[in-house]
Amino acid sequence: MIEQIRVLRALLTLCLVVAPVLASSDNQPGVSVSSVPVGPRALEKETETAVVRGYLEAWQTLSQALADNNPDLLDAAFVGIAKQKLAGTIEDQRKLGIQTRYQDRAHDIKLLFYSPEGLSIQLADTVEYDLEILDQGKLQATQHVRTRYLAVLTPTEVRWKVRVFQATRDPENATIEHK
């Protein structure tokens, strides 16, 4: 019983830390994008499109990495502290023998700041998703979550990657159903 409580606490902590991600199903989430004044540099439409595409692809990458417990998959979409923290989360999952699966429902993305030199862009995203927690392949809990993320993306040779990824969660909008 004590071990189950420890695992459940770890799972709930994981829910607070781990970013929701796009599931690899055909059900695509609703996505809305808006810009507030983004700083001293004008944000070109092509850049905005590339940033949003890179950000949403990062969620898909993270979803697969969490489902497979494979931190190496993060290389495609994350760098720096975001990659380090997420890789640590995946390693913790692996040690506990758990997996997480996500089904994205909606993103409300607001582009907040574009650096003068064009080397980073900050955005806020209010996202809704369903989370399933599996222990040794057996469904333990499901949860519907509404979370706000702040992210900073950096351009690389071929795409924008997430460098900073931080969640805040409104516990009033989350419910847990144990299976």
C-alpha positions in Angstrom: 0.0 0.0 0.0 2.8 2.4 0.9 4.5 1.7 -2.5 1.2 2.4 -4.3 0.9 5.7 -2.5 4.5 6.6 -3.5 3.8 5.7 -7.1 0.5 7.7 -7.1 2.3 10.7 -5.7 5.0 10.4 -8.3 2.3 10.1 -11.0 0.6 13.2 -9.8 3.9 15.1 -9.7 4.5 13.9 -13.2 1.2 15.3 -14.3 2.1 18.7 -13.0 5.6 18.7 -14.6 5.1 17.0 -17.9 3.9 18.9 -20.8 0.8 17.9 -22.6 1.5 16.8 -26.1 -0.3 16.0 -29.3 -1.4 12.4 -29.5 -0.5 10.5 -32.6 -4.1 9.8 -33.6 -6.2 11.3 -36.4 -8.0 13.5 -33.9 -6.3 16.9 -34.3 -6.8 19.5 -31.6 -8.3 22.8 -32.2 -5.6 25.5 -32.5 -6.0 29.2 -32.4 -3.1 31.7 -32.7 -3.0 35.4 -31.9 -0.2 37.9 -31.5 0.1 40.7 -29.0 2.8 43.3 -29.7 5.8 41.1 -30.0 8.6 43.5 -29.4 10.8 45.9 -31.3 11.1 43.5 -34.3 8.2 42.8 -36.7 7.0 39.2 -36.8 6.7 38.1 -40.4 3.8 35.8 -41.3 6.3 33.1 -42.5 8.1 33.2 -39.2 4.9 33.0 -37.2 3.8 30.0 -39.2 7.1 28.3 -38.8 7.2 28.9 -35.0 3.7 27.6 -34.5 4.4 24.5 -36.7 7.6 23.8 -34.7 5.9 24.2 -31.4 3.0 21.9 -32.3 5.5 19.3 -33.7 7.4 19.5 -30.4 4.2 18.4 -28.7 4.0 15.4 -31.0 7.6 14.6 -30.4 7.2 14.8 -26.6 4.1 12.6 -26.8 6.0 9.9 -28.5 9.0 10.2 -26.2 6.7 9.8 -23.1 4.7 7.0 -24.6 7.9 5.1 -25.5 10.0 6.2 -22.5 12.6 7.3 -24.9 14.4 10.6 -24.2 16.4 10.4 -27.4 13.3 11.4 -29.3 13.5 14.8 -27.7 16.5 15.8 -29.9 14.2 16.6 -32.8 12.3 19.4 -31.1 13.9 20.4 -27.8 17.2 22.0 -26.7 18.7 23.3 -23.5 16.9 23.3 -20.2 13.6 22.1 -21.7 15.2 19.0 -23.1 17.1 18.3 -19.9 14.0 18.6 -17.7 11.8 16.5 -20.0 14.6 13.8 -20.4 14.7 13.7 -16.6 10.9 13.2 -16.4 11.1 10.4 -18.9 13.9 8.7 -17.0 11.8 9.0 -13.8 8.9 7.4 -15.6 11.1 4.5 -16.8 12.4 3.9 -13.3 8.8 3.7 -12.0 7.7 1.4 -14.8 5.0 3.8 -15.9 4.0 5.5 -19.2 1.9 8.5 -20.0 -0.4 9.0 -23.0 -1.9 12.3 -24.1 -4.8 13.3 -26.3 -4.6 17.0 -27.1 -8.0 18.7 -27.3 -7.2 22.4 -27.8 -4.4 25.0 -28.0 -4.8 28.8 -27.6 -1.4 30.2 -28.6 -0.5 33.8 -28.0 2.8 35.0 -29.4 4.2 37.4 -26.8 7.7 38.5 -27.7 10.1 38.3 -30.7 13.7 39.2 -29.8 15.3 42.1 -31.7 18.0 39.8 -33.2 15.4 37.2 -34.2 17.0 34.5 -32.0 14.0 33.7 -29.8 10.3 34.0 -29.6 8.2 33.7 -26.4 4.6 32.3 -26.5 1.9 31.4 -24.0 -0.4 28.5 -24.7 -3.5 27.5 -22.9 -3.9 23.9 -23.7 -6.5 21.2 -22.9 -5.7 17.5 -23.0 -6.6 14.1 -21.6 -3.9 12.2 -19.8 -3.7 8.4 -19.3 -1.3 7.0 -16.8 -0.3 3.3 -17.3 1.6 1.2 -14.8 3.2 -1.9 -16.4 0.9 -1.3 -19.4 -2.3 -1.3 -17.2 -4.4 1.9 -17.1 -4.3 3.4 -13.6 -5.9 6.8 -14.0 -7.2 9.3 -16.5 -7.3 13.0 -16.1 -8.6 16.0 -18.1 -6.4 19.0 -17.7 -6.4 22.6 -18.7 -2.9 24.1 -18.4 -1.1 27.2 -19.4 2.4 26.9 -20.7 5.1 29.5 -21.4 7.7 28.5 -24.0 10.7 30.1 -25.6 11.7 28.8 -29.0 15.0 29.2 -30.8 15.7 28.9 -34.5 18.1 26.1 -35.5 19.4 25.2 -39.0 16.1 23.8 -40.2 13.4 24.5 -37.6 12.4 26.3 -34.4 13.0 24.2 -31.3 11.7 24.6 -27.8 14.4 25.9 -25.3 12.2 26.8 -22.3 9.0 25.0 -21.5 7.2 25.8 -18.2 3.7 24.9 -17.1 1.3 26.3 -14.6 -1.9 24.4 -13.8 -5.3 25.4 -12.6 -6.3 22.5 -10.3 -10.0 23.6 -10.5 -10.0 22.5 -14.1 -8.5 19.1 -13.6 -10.3 15.9 -12.7 -8.9 12.4 -12.1 -10.7 9.2 -12.8 -9.1 6.1 -11.4 -9.6 2.9 -13.5 
